[in-house]
Amino acid sequence: MANQEHLDLLRKGVDSWNSWRQRNPNLKPDLSKANLNRTNLANANLVNADFDGANLTYANLFNARLIRANFSGADLSAANLLNADLLEANLSGANLIGANLKGVNLSAASLIGAMCFEANFSQANFEGANFNSARLNRVNFSQANLDQTDFSEADLKEADFSEANLTGTEFRQAVLTEADLAKANLKGANLPEANLSGSDLINTDLSGANLSKANLSNANLSEANLSGANLSEANLKGANLRLTILSGTNFSYADLTETDQTEADLSQANLHQAKLSNVDTLRQGKGL
């Protein structure tokens, strides 16, 4: 339970709270399991604060300092965290449904198992963050920095990653069906056994990415760059590969049936034992 003294101080207002924090910089506020529904905490100094299991639904945490704060199991649904600093924060198992985290700093943060349906993470910094097994349906990650982020086994159905930086990101066994990854940078990303069925990958950089055994059926990869990528045993049935760069791509044992390869560059691609039935020879690109 929350420390009552800390809770009373917080409820006096942000100015009083910040003054108290300034006088007690090493103290770790205990606000665990507190009911802070709709509380205004904009610009508050909440560094190292413990919000374990707290109710922060509809709370205003705009521009708050939440470095290394603990939100494990907390309810932040519909909360406003616009431009907040959550460096190394723990949000494992937290509820962020419909929350606004646009422009936040969540680098090196833990969001393992978090529930984030329809949250807004656009233009945020998640470098090195961990979303393992998180539920992220219809989340907005557009223009976010997700360099080296871990999305292993995460549910990302219909998520928006358009123009996001996903270099070196881990998507092992992640579900990305119908996701929007148009113009995203996935250079060197790891996506083995990921499900990208029906996803939008138009003009996406997947050069050097690992997509072995991934499901890309009916995905739109037109004008994407998959040079040097590994798609061994991947399922690309019905995928759009129009104008796609596939030079040096490994398609060994992949399923390329019914793909549109109009003007695609397959020079030096490895097609050993690949399935190529029902590919229109009049529409194949060079190198096949």
C-alpha positions, 0 to 999 in steps of 0.5 A: 500500500502507498505511504500515506504521507507521500500520498497526502503530499502528492495531493497538495499539488505538483508545486508542493510535491516538486519542492518536497522532492527537491529537498529529498532527492534520494527518497523513493516515493511509495504510491503503490496501489494508490487511487490516482484516477484523473489526478493532475501530475503534469510536470511532476518529479516522480523519479524512482516512484513506486506506482505498483498496482496503482490506478492512474486511469485518465491521469495527466502525466504530461511532461512528468519525470518518471525515470526508473519509476515502477508501474508494474501492474498499474492501470494507465488506461486513457492516461496522458503521458505526452512528452514524459520521461520514462527512461528505464521505467518498469511497465511490465503488465501495465494497462496502457489501453488508449493512453497517449504516450506521444513523444515519450522517452521509454528507452531501456524501459520494460513493457513485458506483457503490457496491454496497450491496445490503441495506445499512441506511441508516435514519435516516441523513443523506445531504444532498447525497450522490451515489449516481449509478449505485450498486446499491442493491437492497433497501437500507433508507433509511427515515426517512433525510434524502436532501434534494438527494441524487443517485440518477441511473441508480441501481438501487433495486429494492425499496428502502425509502424509507418516511417518508424526506425526498427533497425536491429529490432527483435520480432521473433514469433511476433504477430504483425498481421495487417500491420502498417510498416510502410517506409519503416526502417527494418534494416537488420531486423530479426523476424523469424517465424513472425506473422506479417500476413496482409501487412503493408511493407511498401517502400520498407527497408528490410535489407539484411533482415532475417525473415526465415519461416516468416508468414508474408502471404498477401503482404504488400512489399512493392518497392521494398528493399530486401537485398541480402535478407533471409527469407528461407522457408518463408511463406510469400504466397500472393505477396506483391513484389512489384519493383522490389529489390531482392538482390542477393535475397535467400528464398531457399525453400520459400513459397513464392506462388502467385506473387507479382514480381513485375520489374523486381530485381532478383539478381543473385537471389537464392531460389533453391527449392523455392515454390514458383508455381502460378508466377506470371512469366510475363510479369517476372522481374530480372534475375529469375 
